[in-house]
Amino acid sequence: MSERRFEAEELAPLRAFWSEAVRQAVEATGAVAVTDPTRADAAVINSCTVTHVAEAKLRALVRRLARRRRRLRRDVGHVMS
């Protein structure tokens, strides 16, 4: 089986504990974290937005990742206030 790779995007510094827990869980499955999204098979995005501007930035990031790599799996953990 080929190596699975993922990129983690953290847009909510106050949710760092959750981000680290998800990173560890994904790595426990054998996936390897990468910093270059073009090398990733999946992107894990952690966000918490309060304003419509932050919400728009989140949606833009998800769309940008989709454009960069059509087959990229995008998993979003999001809290909207």
Backbone as CSV, one residue per row, in Angstrom:
resi,resn,N_x,N_y,N_z,CA_x,CA_y,CA_z,C_x,C_y,C_z
1,MET,0.852,-1.175,0.000,0.000,0.000,0.000,0.898,1.238,0.000
2,SER,0.520,2.237,-0.759,1.325,3.454,-0.801,1.104,4.293,0.456
3,GLU,2.066,5.118,0.738,1.999,5.979,1.910,0.883,7.008,1.757
4,ARG,0.075,7.190,2.805,-0.969,8.218,2.798,-0.408,9.466,3.462
5,ARG,-0.698,10.622,2.868,-0.167,11.883,3.374,-1.312,12.853,3.630
6,PHE,-1.143,13.703,4.659,-2.156,14.701,4.937,-1.511,16.019,5.340
7,GLU,-2.252,17.088,5.127,-1.832,18.419,5.559,-2.863,18.905,6.554
8,ALA,-2.411,19.573,7.607,-3.322,20.121,8.615,-3.256,21.637,8.569
9,GLU,-4.397,22.265,8.427,-4.512,23.725,8.439,-5.229,24.118,9.713
10,GLU,-4.603,24.949,10.520,-5.246,25.410,11.745,-5.561,26.887,11.600
11,LEU,-6.847,27.194,11.566,-7.269,28.581,11.440,-7.775,29.133,12.762
12,ALA,-7.733,28.333,13.799,-8.263,28.738,15.098,-7.247,28.406,16.186
13,PRO,-6.343,29.335,16.501,-5.297,29.050,17.486,-5.841,28.584,18.837
14,LEU,-7.036,29.034,19.210,-7.593,28.625,20.494,-8.058,27.172,20.489
15,ARG,-8.120,26.570,19.318,-8.527,25.166,19.210,-7.315,24.272,18.965
16,ALA,-6.147,24.723,19.401,-4.908,23.981,19.156,-4.949,22.581,19.753
17,PHE,-5.578,22.425,20.910,-5.676,21.105,21.535,-6.413,20.142,20.610
18,TRP,-7.538,20.588,20.040,-8.316,19.752,19.118,-7.481,19.421,17.890
19,SER,-6.792,20.410,17.356,-5.965,20.187,16.166,-4.909,19.128,16.427
20,GLU,-4.254,19.203,17.566,-3.213,18.234,17.893,-3.811,16.842,18.087
21,ALA,-4.977,16.757,18.711,-5.626,15.462,18.910,-5.979,14.822,17.561
22,VAL,-6.488,15.608,16.634,-6.830,15.085,15.308,-5.561,14.658,14.571
23,ARG,-4.519,15.485,14.645,-3.250,15.143,13.988,-2.735,13.789,14.501
24,GLN,-2.750,13.614,15.814,-2.265,12.355,16.395,-3.132,11.172,15.965
25,ALA,-4.446,11.375,15.902,-5.346,10.298,15.487,-5.098,9.905,14.034
26,VAL,-4.899,10.882,13.175,-4.641,10.587,11.760,-3.285,9.897,11.610
27,GLU,-2.281,10.382,12.330,-0.961,9.748,12.264,-1.002,8.319,12.802
28,ALA,-1.873,8.054,13.772,-1.990,6.705,14.338,-2.494,5.704,13.302
29,THR,-3.140,6.189,12.249,-3.614,5.294,11.182,-2.503,4.984,10.184
30,GLY,-1.337,5.630,10.364,-0.217,5.400,9.465,0.012,6.520,8.471
31,ALA,-0.844,7.533,8.475,-0.670,8.667,7.565,0.498,9.531,8.040
32,VAL,1.112,10.234,7.105,2.266,11.076,7.388,1.893,12.532,7.116
33,ALA,2.196,13.417,8.063,1.921,14.846,7.882,2.920,15.452,6.905
34,VAL,2.421,16.303,6.012,3.268,17.027,5.066,2.941,18.511,5.163
35,THR,3.879,19.354,4.792,3.640,20.797,4.823,3.272,21.344,3.454
36,ASP,3.510,20.563,2.423,3.185,20.986,1.060,1.836,20.387,0.666
37,PRO,0.783,21.210,0.554,-0.541,20.673,0.256,-0.622,19.941,-1.080
38,THR,0.282,20.219,-2.004,0.241,19.525,-3.293,0.683,18.066,-3.160
39,ARG,1.319,17.716,-2.048,1.746,16.334,-1.798,0.755,15.561,-0.946
40,ALA,-0.301,16.229,-0.468,-1.245,15.601,0.460,-2.348,14.851,-0.273
41,ASP,-2.817,13.786,0.346,-3.984,13.047,-0.128,-5.249,13.603,0.531
42,ALA,-5.070,14.220,1.712,-6.198,14.775,2.466,-5.743,16.039,3.176
43,ALA,-6.684,16.939,3.397,-6.416,18.163,4.166,-7.375,18.189,5.343
44,VAL,-6.835,18.393,6.539,-7.640,18.511,7.748,-7.608,19.983,8.145
45,ILE,-8.784,20.617,8.168,-8.875,22.055,8.423,-9.659,22.267,9.709
46,ASN,-9.075,22.985,10.642,-9.711,23.280,11.924,-9.978,24.770,11.991
47,SER,-11.226,25.144,12.205,-11.568,26.561,12.185,-12.674,26.878,13.185
48,CYS,-12.678,28.108,13.625,-13.744,28.644,14.460,-13.920,30.095,14.025
49,THR,-15.066,30.421,13.482,-15.267,31.779,12.970,-16.304,32.525,13.790
50,VAL,-16.098,33.831,13.873,-17.024,34.702,14.586,-17.634,35.713,13.621
51,THR,-16.860,36.106,12.621,-17.334,37.131,11.692,-17.569,36.554,10.306
52,HIS,-18.324,37.267,9.511,-18.565,36.823,8.136,-17.273,36.854,7.316
53,VAL,-16.339,37.726,7.683,-15.055,37.799,6.986,-14.259,36.503,7.214
54,ALA,-14.208,36.066,8.457,-13.498,34.821,8.772,-14.170,33.636,8.096
55,GLU,-15.496,33.641,8.050,-16.232,32.563,7.379,-15.890,32.533,5.887
56,ALA,-15.804,33.700,5.272,-15.458,33.795,3.847,-14.036,33.286,3.603
57,LYS,-13.114,33.602,4.515,-11.736,33.132,4.373,-11.673,31.611,4.456
58,LEU,-12.457,31.026,5.344,-12.498,29.574,5.460,-13.001,28.943,4.165
59,ARG,-14.106,29.444,3.647,-14.654,28.902,2.399,-13.661,29.051,1.252
60,ALA,-12.959,30.202,1.215,-11.962,30.437,0.164,-10.819,29.426,0.268
61,LEU,-10.381,29.129,1.481,-9.312,28.147,1.672,-9.749,26.774,1.168
62,VAL,-10.945,26.355,1.510,-11.429,25.048,1.072,-11.507,24.993,-0.455
63,ARG,-12.007,26.062,-1.072,-12.075,26.112,-2.542,-10.675,26.097,-3.163
64,ARG,-9.738,26.845,-2.564,-8.365,26.902,-3.090,-7.715,25.515,-3.036
65,LEU,-7.915,24.817,-1.936,-7.369,23.463,-1.828,-7.981,22.547,-2.883
66,ALA,-9.269,22.696,-3.130,-9.945,21.870,-4.139,-9.403,22.157,-5.534
67,ARG,-9.110,23.404,-5.820,-8.565,23.755,-7.137,-7.155,23.213,-7.320
68,ARG,-6.354,23.270,-6.256,-4.963,22.802,-6.345,-4.892,21.319,-6.660
69,ARG,-5.802,20.575,-6.076,-5.771,19.125,-6.242,-7.185,18.583,-6.203
70,ARG,-7.715,18.281,-7.346,-9.120,17.876,-7.478,-9.488,16.660,-6.630
71,ARG,-8.578,15.718,-6.490,-8.895,14.479,-5.763,-8.587,14.582,-4.270
72,LEU,-8.192,15.743,-3.809,-7.848,15.937,-2.401,-9.091,15.801,-1.530
73,ARG,-9.010,14.976,-0.518,-10.104,14.865,0.452,-9.970,16.017,1.433
74,ARG,-11.069,16.728,1.673,-11.058,17.880,2.576,-11.961,17.580,3.774
75,ASP,-11.381,17.583,4.964,-12.126,17.359,6.206,-12.062,18.645,7.013
76,VAL,-13.223,19.217,7.310,-13.290,20.506,7.998,-13.942,20.324,9.353
77,GLY,-13.227,20.750,10.402,-13.785,20.839,11.751,-14.045,22.305,12.003
78,HIS,-15.300,22.656,12.221,-15.628,24.086,12.227,-16.666,24.396,13.304
79,VAL,-16.428,25.496,14.007,-17.403,26.044,14.950,-17.713,27.440,14.483
80,MET,-18.979,27.743,14.318,-19.385,29.083,13.882,-20.129,29.747,15.031
81,SER,-19.691,30.923,15.399,-20.338,31.652,16.508,-21.340,32.647,15.986
